[in-house]
Amino acid sequence: MRLRHPDGQLIHLSYCTNVHPAEDLDGIIGQLDTYARPVRERLDADVLGLGLWLAAPVAAALAADAGQRRRLRRELTARGLEVVTLNGFPYRSFQAPVVKHAVYHPDWSTTERLDYTLDLARILVDLLPDDAARGSISTLPLAWREPWDTERADACARQLDRLAAGLADLSRGGRPVRVAFEPEPGCVVESTADAARWLSAIDTEWLGICLDLAHLACAWEEPAAALATLRAAGLPVVKVQVSAALGADAPQRDAEVLRGYVEPRFLHQTRSVHGPAADDLDAALDAALPGPWRVHYHVPLHAVPAEPLTSTVPVLRAALRELLGGDTAGCDHLDVETYTWGVLPAAHRPQTTEQLAGGIAAELAFARDELCALGLSLESRPAADRTSPSYSEVTR
């Protein structure tokens, strides 16, 4: 969806497709009909934004074939869909039965991660709608924290220099595509303070931060202070992932309910307000970490978790207020990223494709309403735009 900030800036709101398992072009196009178009129709939106996730093999194929990129853009446009941002964090197999630490590989010390990200940038250049000011790609925060040493840090720095140069070359004469590093619990860059430490030397014309609001909450960061840290380090917020984490005020008392969220696919890093941490929810329960906790478990924005657990929606609201509630917008790419629908406790898990589409639509409606409460207004694409030469060209 498109919204307009009071300062006139166009704000793009999308949902991230890493919740879907397709990893080839035909499967991705199929999921547009199964999920994205029904979501748009439920929202009665002229245009629905997608934070598209493309696994490495399909990204390589699309980057090498301009005809297939044109096909993908036609398929998107024909369904009233658009893409200004890509999720480049998972490399492949993100909805496999077991993901856990595999999502952090290959990391930014490798050429595989660089090649994948530049492939995504080549694709995004051709997918951007005509009136989008820029594109963005979110990516992992360098690497998982172990192993990490000077050699790996130097390797990452070299790859980021190559990344910036590659983005500059791809964007020459056109609109910029920027890459955003996403602080996450357990990684080299877990917090905004870590971002200031490890990313202060990046080329901020092309590189910046993806602020995931669930991750921000899990780090027990206060949004205004976190954004002040990034500003002081000169690090721009390129993209925001509108997400909420799981909260537990009394985890020992509520251990049985929390165990309903233990599952084998994803890591659910758990952080106590007092400092102790665990790399997964079951480990936190076994260690009886002191509460309150925040758990890296993306929960639906609009729905209350299993009682008496909570979500970090208050952190989300405070962050959006800091980013967009003033006279000037702080970021124009907002992506709702709840990839955990398929592993929620059974009572909260959608059982059909229609239920999943309904849940995604409800999350987007929630995010839209939060933004409108901050003074943003919905933007409709004029009917004339749908018959313009540029539109006709991509739908032929």
BELMOGI-V400191 format. One record per residue. N is the residue number from 1. PHI is phi in radians with two decimals (999 if undefined). D_FIRST is the distance of its C-alpha to the first C-alpha in whole Angstrom. Layout:
N/PHI/D_FIRST  N/PHI/D_FIRST
This chain:
1/999/0  2/-2.05/4  3/-2.28/7  4/-2.05/10  5/-1.31/13  6/-0.96/16  7/-1.40/18  8/1.72/16  9/-1.26/14  10/-1.36/10  11/-1.95/8  12/-1.74/6  13/-2.02/5  14/-2.38/6  15/-2.12/9  16/-1.48/13  17/-1.52/15  18/-1.25/18  19/-1.30/18  20/-1.81/19  21/-1.56/23  22/-1.06/23  23/-2.32/24  24/-2.33/25  25/-1.10/23  26/-1.10/24  27/-1.14/23  28/-1.13/20  29/-1.12/19  30/-1.05/21  31/-1.26/18  32/-1.10/15  33/-1.35/17  34/-1.27/18  35/-2.14/15  36/-1.13/12  37/-1.12/12  38/-1.03/14  39/-1.11/11  40/-1.03/9  41/-1.15/12  42/-1.10/12  43/-1.50/9  44/0.94/10  45/-1.74/7  46/-1.08/8  47/-2.39/6  48/-1.97/5  49/-1.52/5  50/-2.05/9  51/-1.56/11  52/-1.23/14  53/-1.88/18  54/-2.14/21  55/-1.11/24  56/-0.95/27  57/-1.10/29  58/-1.26/26  59/-1.11/24  60/-1.10/28  61/-1.14/28  62/-1.18/25  63/-1.08/26  64/-1.58/30  65/-2.40/28  66/-1.10/27  67/-1.10/27  68/-1.24/25  69/-1.15/22  70/-1.11/22  71/-1.06/22  72/-1.07/19  73/-1.13/17  74/-1.05/18  75/-1.12/18  76/-1.13/14  77/-1.09/14  78/-1.09/16  79/-1.82/13  80/1.26/10  81/-2.07/9  82/-2.54/9  83/-2.33/11  84/-2.02/11  85/-2.45/13  86/-2.11/15  87/-1.69/17  88/-1.87/21  89/-1.37/23  90/-1.23/24  91/-1.41/26  92/-2.98/27  93/0.97/28  94/-1.31/25  95/-1.90/25  96/-1.18/29  97/-0.99/32  98/-2.30/32  99/-1.98/30  100/0.81/31  101/-1.24/33  102/-1.09/32  103/-1.14/28  104/-1.58/30  105/-2.16/32  106/-1.22/32  107/-1.76/32  108/-1.39/32  109/-1.51/35  110/-1.97/35  111/-1.25/35  112/-1.05/33  113/-1.16/30  114/-1.08/30  115/-1.07/30  116/-1.06/27  117/-1.19/25  118/-1.21/26  119/-1.03/26  120/-1.06/22  121/-1.13/22  122/-1.05/24  123/-1.18/21  124/-1.12/18  125/-0.93/20  126/-1.54/20  127/-1.66/16  128/-1.00/14  129/-1.10/13  130/-1.05/15  131/-1.76/14  132/-1.34/13  133/-1.29/15  134/-2.88/16  135/-2.08/15  136/-2.49/16  137/-2.36/18  138/-1.58/19  139/-2.60/23  140/-1.25/25  141/-1.41/27  142/1.33/30  143/-3.01/32  144/-1.09/33  145/-1.19/36  146/-2.26/39  147/-1.39/41  148/-2.57/40  149/-2.62/42  150/-1.06/43  151/-1.07/43  152/-1.22/40  153/-1.08/38  154/-1.13/40  155/-1.11/39  156/-1.08/35  157/-1.05/36  158/-1.12/37  159/-1.16/34  160/-1.20/31  161/-1.11/33  162/-1.17/33  163/-1.08/29  164/-1.04/29  165/-1.11/31  166/-1.14/30  167/-1.14/26  168/-1.06/28  169/-1.17/30  170/-1.16/27  171/-1.58/25  172/-1.04/28  173/1.39/27  174/-2.35/23  175/-1.49/20  176/-1.26/21  177/-2.02/20  178/-1.99/21  179/-1.89/22  180/-2.14/21  181/-1.54/24  182/-1.88/23  183/-0.92/25  184/-2.55/26  185/-0.97/29  186/1.58/32  187/-1.67/31  188/-0.94/33  189/-1.81/30  190/-1.68/30  191/-2.34/29  192/-1.17/28  193/-1.12/32  194/-1.13/32  195/-1.06/30  196/-1.10/32  197/-1.30/35  198/-1.70/34  199/-2.07/31  200/-1.15/33  201/-1.70/34  202/-1.25/31  203/-1.39/30  204/-1.36/27  205/-1.19/26  206/-2.09/25  207/-2.21/25  208/-2.90/23  209/-2.05/22  210/-1.78/19  211/-1.64/19  212/-1.52/19  213/-1.31/19  214/-1.22/21  215/-1.14/24  216/-1.01/24  217/-1.16/25  218/-1.11/27  219/-1.40/29  220/0.95/30  221/-1.60/28  222/-1.54/28  223/-0.95/24  224/-1.08/26  225/-1.17/29  226/-1.10/27  227/-1.17/25  228/-1.12/28  229/-1.08/30  230/-1.15/27  231/-1.08/28  232/-1.11/31  233/-1.49/31  234/1.27/29  235/-1.77/26  236/-1.35/23  237/-1.47/20  238/-1.48/18  239/-2.65/15  240/-2.12/15  241/-1.70/15  242/-1.46/14  243/-2.56/17  244/-2.31/20  245/-1.71/23  246/-1.52/26  247/-2.06/29  248/-2.44/32  249/-1.29/35  250/-2.31/38  251/-1.11/37  252/-1.19/41  253/-1.11/41  254/-1.81/38  255/-1.03/39  256/-1.11/39  257/-1.18/35  258/-1.07/34  259/-1.13/36  260/-1.17/34  261/-1.71/31  262/-1.28/33  263/-2.66/32  264/-1.55/33  265/-1.45/30  266/-1.95/29  267/-1.28/30  268/-2.21/30  269/-0.99/31  270/-2.12/32  271/-2.22/33  272/-1.53/36  273/-1.07/35  274/-1.52/39  275/2.03/38  276/-1.02/39  277/-2.48/37  278/-2.43/37  279/-1.47/35  280/-2.70/34  281/-1.12/34  282/-1.11/37  283/-1.14/39  284/-1.13/38  285/-1.15/39  286/-1.13/43  287/-1.47/43  288/0.91/42  289/-1.01/41  290/-1.16/41  291/-1.63/38  292/-1.24/35  293/-2.03/33  294/-2.20/30  295/-2.08/29  296/-1.25/26  297/-2.45/25  298/-1.21/21  299/-1.88/21  300/-0.94/18  301/-1.11/17  302/-1.61/17  303/-2.00/21  304/-1.37/24  305/-1.10/26  306/-0.99/29  307/-1.14/32  308/-1.68/33  309/-1.22/30  310/-2.27/28  311/-2.11/24  312/-1.67/23  313/-0.96/21  314/-1.02/23  315/-1.17/22  316/-0.98/19  317/-1.08/19  318/-1.12/21  319/-1.17/20  320/-1.09/16  321/-1.10/19  322/-1.18/21  323/-1.39/18  324/-2.27/16  325/-1.48/18  326/-1.70/21  327/-1.27/21  328/-2.23/20  329/-1.20/16  330/-1.64/18  331/-2.87/15  332/-1.97/12  333/-2.07/11  334/-2.09/10  335/-2.24/10  336/-1.33/11  337/-2.20/15  338/-2.02/17  339/-1.61/19  340/-1.75/22  341/-0.91/21  342/-1.33/24  343/-2.10/27  344/-1.08/26  345/-0.89/29  346/-0.90/30  347/-1.19/29  348/-1.93/26  349/-1.65/25  350/-1.12/23  351/-1.79/26  352/-2.35/24  353/-1.11/21  354/-1.14/20  355/-1.16/20  356/-1.14/18  357/-1.03/15  358/-1.13/16  359/-1.15/16  360/-1.11/13  361/-1.08/11  362/-1.13/13  363/-1.11/12  364/-1.14/9  365/-1.09/10  366/-1.03/12  367/-1.09/10  368/-1.00/8  369/-1.17/12  370/-1.09/13  371/-1.22/11  372/-1.13/12  373/-1.15/16  374/-1.55/16  375/1.82/16  376/-1.33/12  377/-2.16/11  378/-1.16/8  379/-1.99/8  380/-1.74/9  381/-1.35/10  382/-1.01/14  383/-1.02/16  384/-1.08/18  385/-1.10/16  386/-1.37/16  387/-2.06/20  388/-1.23/20  389/-0.96/22  390/-1.18/20  391/-1.18/18  392/-1.08/21  393/-1.09/22  394/-1.43/20  395/-1.76/20  396/-1.27/24
